[in-house]
Amino acid sequence: MKLEHFGMAEPGDCRVVFSASAAELEAAVQAEQAAPDAPADEEELLTNAVNRAILEGFSPLFAQLMEEHHLTPVTDPDFELLAVNRAEGFRAGAEFFCLPPLELGRYTGFVQPIQPRPIRKLTLELEINRHHGDEDRAADEAGKLALRRRVAQEIYRTRCAQAETLAERELVYQLGGEVKGTLPKQLVAGNYFAEQREFNLRLQANNVNFDQYLKVRNQTVEQFRAELHAGAEQKLRGRLGLLLVAEKEQLWPTEAEVDAALAGWKGERTFPSNDRRKLRQGIASQRAAAFVRANSTLTPPPAEPEIIEAAE
């Protein structure tokens, strides 16, 4: 497989054109035909053969690009078939995003409160009915009060743990505010649409109408989109910022550590050099997040839960 072109539409937006010879394509065709579920249709056979050839042959080119151009890819490549002829081979393109030139400001000393959600009285009563019904019915007034305090504390401990996890994510969000520089437009747009999909799924899960949501928030559609877009970009900057922290604090894993992670990895695989890239960055990002957490402050929640009548 041969690299024909590499360039950037803008810093961080990488475009590649590569080709495979007729012999490479034919080897992939033969492998596909030998498979138990080999397609009979010629077009489908060629499509499967091209996919096989790319997954098996693009990995060295990808590694070469990373080394020669000092790239830090942050997305999987998207492939596009440009031309294919069984007698001549095929040409294909790939697009992926790498870490653009960015400046990292401070990455320690953040402060984030742990804010557990209030507990509705209805939630408390449902929990008691579900798990402590006999105990509640047998108790006197003092016993009922003590039971409610105990169950409320159990719910509160769970919500405090959940709130601490959210607070740790907010530290990374704050880190995103310290990452300065231009991001590739398409990368930002992709993250915005991903956030939009997640938001729509949350609305559906909670059976909330979008118009109702805007009315409660007192927002227009334009204001909502601007807020979502800004939040999606800052989250993206936070994720990229973790890689910058890993670089500054030398938190990258060794090759042996990546090998060990690969051996037990059950995630979706692409091709070897990209899989190693994802695992290496994942380990480094976890270490960087732990570093930011260890060097920041999470202010503790109130000692007692807030019990409310209204909906949460």
C-alpha positions in Angstrom: 0.0 0.0 0.0 1.4 3.4 -1.0 0.9 6.9 0.4 0.1 9.3 -2.5 -0.8 12.5 -0.6 -1.0 14.0 2.8 -2.1 17.5 3.7 -4.3 19.5 6.1 -7.4 21.5 5.1 -6.7 23.5 8.3 -4.4 22.8 11.2 -5.5 19.5 12.8 -7.8 18.4 9.8 -5.7 15.7 8.1 -6.4 14.4 4.6 -4.7 11.3 3.1 -4.9 9.6 -0.3 -3.4 6.2 -0.7 -3.5 3.3 -3.1 -3.2 -0.5 -3.2 -1.8 -2.5 -6.1 -3.8 -5.1 -8.1 -1.9 -7.8 -6.3 -2.9 -6.4 -2.9 -6.5 -6.2 -3.9 -6.4 -9.7 -5.4 -5.0 -11.1 -2.2 -7.9 -9.5 -0.3 -10.4 -10.8 -2.8 -9.0 -14.4 -2.4 -9.2 -14.1 1.4 -12.9 -12.9 1.1 -13.7 -15.8 -1.2 -12.2 -18.3 1.2 -14.4 -17.0 4.0 -17.5 -19.1 5.0 -19.9 -16.3 4.2 -18.2 -15.2 0.9 -20.5 -12.9 -1.1 -21.5 -14.1 -4.6 -22.1 -10.6 -5.9 -18.9 -9.1 -7.6 -19.6 -5.6 -6.3 -20.1 -6.7 -2.7 -17.0 -9.0 -3.0 -14.9 -6.0 -4.1 -16.3 -3.8 -1.4 -15.5 -6.4 1.3 -12.0 -6.9 -0.2 -11.2 -3.2 -0.2 -12.3 -3.0 3.5 -10.2 -6.0 4.4 -7.2 -4.5 2.5 -7.5 -1.2 4.2 -7.8 -2.6 7.7 -4.8 -4.9 7.1 -2.6 -2.6 5.1 -3.3 1.0 6.2 -1.8 0.5 9.7 1.9 1.0 8.7 1.0 4.1 6.7 -0.9 5.6 9.6 2.1 4.9 11.9 4.4 6.4 9.3 2.4 9.6 9.2 2.3 9.9 12.9 6.1 9.6 13.2 7.1 11.6 10.2 4.7 14.5 10.8 4.7 14.4 14.6 0.9 14.0 14.7 -1.2 13.2 17.6 -4.5 11.8 16.1 -7.5 12.3 18.2 -10.2 10.5 16.1 -10.4 7.3 14.1 -9.8 7.8 10.3 -12.9 7.9 8.1 -12.2 6.2 4.8 -13.6 6.9 1.3 -13.1 4.8 -1.8 -12.1 6.9 -4.7 -11.6 4.3 -7.4 -11.4 0.6 -7.7 -10.6 -1.8 -10.6 -9.8 -5.4 -10.0 -7.1 -5.3 -12.7 -5.4 -2.2 -11.3 -6.1 -2.0 -7.6 -7.8 0.9 -5.8 -7.3 4.4 -4.5 -8.9 5.6 -1.3 -8.9 8.6 1.0 -8.9 9.0 4.7 -9.7 11.9 7.0 -8.9 12.2 10.6 -8.3 14.9 13.2 -5.1 15.4 15.1 -4.2 17.7 18.0 -3.8 21.2 16.5 -1.4 23.8 17.9 -3.0 24.7 21.3 -1.8 26.6 24.3 -2.5 25.2 27.8 -2.9 27.7 30.6 -3.1 26.6 34.2 -4.2 23.0 34.9 -4.1 22.9 38.7 -5.9 24.8 41.4 -9.4 24.4 40.1 -12.3 24.5 42.7 -15.6 22.6 42.1 -18.4 22.0 44.7 -19.9 18.6 45.1 -23.6 19.2 44.7 -25.9 16.2 45.3 -29.5 16.5 44.1 -32.1 17.1 46.7 -34.3 14.2 47.8 -38.0 14.4 47.1 -40.2 13.2 49.9 -42.0 11.0 47.4 -38.7 9.3 46.5 -38.0 8.7 50.2 -41.4 7.2 50.8 -41.1 4.9 47.7 -37.8 3.7 48.9 -39.2 2.9 52.3 -42.2 1.1 50.9 -40.0 -0.9 48.5 -37.4 -2.1 51.0 -38.6 -1.4 54.5 -42.3 -1.8 54.5 -42.7 -4.2 57.4 -40.2 -2.3 59.5 -42.1 1.0 58.8 -45.5 -0.5 59.7 -44.3 -2.0 62.9 -42.5 1.2 64.1 -43.9 3.9 66.4 -43.6 7.6 65.5 -40.0 7.9 66.8 -39.1 4.7 64.9 -40.7 6.0 61.7 -38.7 9.2 62.0 -35.5 7.3 62.7 -36.1 5.1 59.7 -36.7 8.0 57.4 -33.5 9.7 58.6 -31.5 6.4 58.0 -33.0 5.8 54.5 -32.5 9.5 53.6 -28.8 9.2 54.6 -28.5 6.0 52.5 -29.9 7.8 49.4 -27.8 10.8 50.2 -24.6 8.8 50.3 -25.3 7.4 46.8 -26.1 10.9 45.5 -23.0 12.3 47.0 -20.9 9.7 45.2 -22.7 10.5 41.9 -22.2 14.2 42.5 -18.5 13.7 43.2 -18.2 11.9 39.8 -19.9 14.8 38.1 -17.7 17.3 40.0 -14.6 15.5 38.7 -16.0 15.9 35.1 -16.5 19.5 35.8 -12.8 19.9 36.6 -12.0 18.7 33.1 -14.6 21.1 31.8 -12.8 23.9 33.7 -9.6 22.7 32.2 -11.2 23.2 28.7 -11.5 26.9 29.5 -7.7 27.0 29.8 -7.0 25.5 26.4 -6.6 28.3 23.8 -6.2 28.1 20.1 -8.2 27.3 17.0 -9.9 23.9 16.6 -10.8 22.3 13.3 -14.3 23.5 12.3 -15.5 20.0 11.4 -14.2 18.5 14.6 -16.1 21.1 16.6 -19.2 20.5 14.5 -19.0 16.8 15.0 -18.9 17.2 18.7 -21.8 19.6 18.7 -24.0 17.2 16.8 -23.0 14.3 19.2 -24.0 16.5 22.1 -27.3 17.3 20.4 -28.0 13.6 19.9 -27.3 12.9 23.6 -29.5 15.8 24.6 -32.4 14.5 22.5 -32.0 11.0 23.9 -32.2 12.4 27.5 -35.4 14.3 26.6 -36.9 11.1 25.2 -35.9 9.1 28.2 -37.5 11.6 30.6 -40.6 12.1 28.3 -40.0 15.8 28.0 -41.0 17.9 25.0 -38.4 20.2 23.6 -40.8 23.2 23.7 -41.5 22.5 27.4 -37.8 22.4 28.1 -37.2 25.8 26.4 -40.2 27.2 28.4 -38.8 26.0 31.7 -35.4 27.4 30.9 -36.8 30.6 29.4 -34.7 30.2 26.3 -35.2 30.6 22.6 -34.0 27.9 20.2 -31.1 30.1 19.1 -30.0 30.7 22.8 -30.2 26.9 23.4 -28.1 26.1 20.4 -25.5 28.7 21.2 -25.3 27.3 24.8 -25.1 23.7 23.6 -22.4 24.6 21.0 -20.3 26.5 23.5 -20.6 23.6 26.0 -19.7 21.0 23.4 -16.6 22.9 22.4 -15.4 23.4 25.9 -15.9 19.7 26.6 -13.8 19.0 23.5 -11.1 21.4 24.7 -11.1 19.7 28.1 -10.5 16.3 26.5 -7.7 17.7 24.3 -6.4 19.5 27.4 -5.9 16.2 29.1 -3.5 15.1 26.4 -1.6 18.4 26.9 -1.4 17.8 30.6 -0.1 14.2 30.0 2.6 15.7 27.8 3.6 18.3 30.3 3.6 15.9 33.3 5.1 12.9 31.3 2.1 10.7 32.0 2.2 8.6 28.8 2.2 4.9 29.3 5.1 2.7 28.3 4.8 0.4 25.3 4.7 -2.6 27.7 1.7 -1.0 29.5 -0.1 -0.5 26.1 0.7 -4.1 25.2 -0.9 -5.2 28.5 -3.9 -3.1 27.9 -4.3 -4.4 24.4 -4.2 -8.0 25.6 -7.3 -7.5 27.8 -9.1 -5.0 25.6 -12.7 -5.8 24.7 -13.4 -2.6 22.9 -14.1 -2.1 19.2 -11.0 -2.7 17.2 -10.0 -0.9 13.9 -6.4 -1.5 12.9 -3.3 -2.1 15.0 -1.6 1.4 15.0 -4.9 3.1 15.6 -5.9 0.7 18.4 -2.6 1.4 20.1 -3.1 5.1 19.7 -6.5 5.0 21.3 -5.4 2.9 24.2 -2.3 4.9 24.8 -4.3 8.2 24.8 -7.0 6.7 27.0 -4.5 5.7 29.7 -2.7 9.1 29.5 -6.1 10.9 29.7 -7.1 8.9 32.8 -3.8 9.7 34.4 -4.0 13.4 33.5 -7.6 13.6 34.9 -6.3 12.0 38.1 -3.5 14.6 38.2 -5.9 17.5 37.8 -8.2 16.0 40.5 -5.3 15.6 42.9 -4.2 19.2 42.4 -7.6 20.8 42.6 -10.3 21.1 45.3 -13.7 19.5 45.4 -15.6 21.3 48.2 -17.6 18.8 50.2 -21.4 18.6 50.2 -23.6 19.6 53.1 -23.5 17.1 56.0 -27.3 16.6 55.8 -29.5 16.0 52.7 -32.0 18.5 51.5 -35.5 17.0 51.5 -38.1 18.8 49.3 -41.8 18.4 48.5 -41.6 19.5 44.8 -40.2 17.5 41.9 -36.4 17.4 41.6 
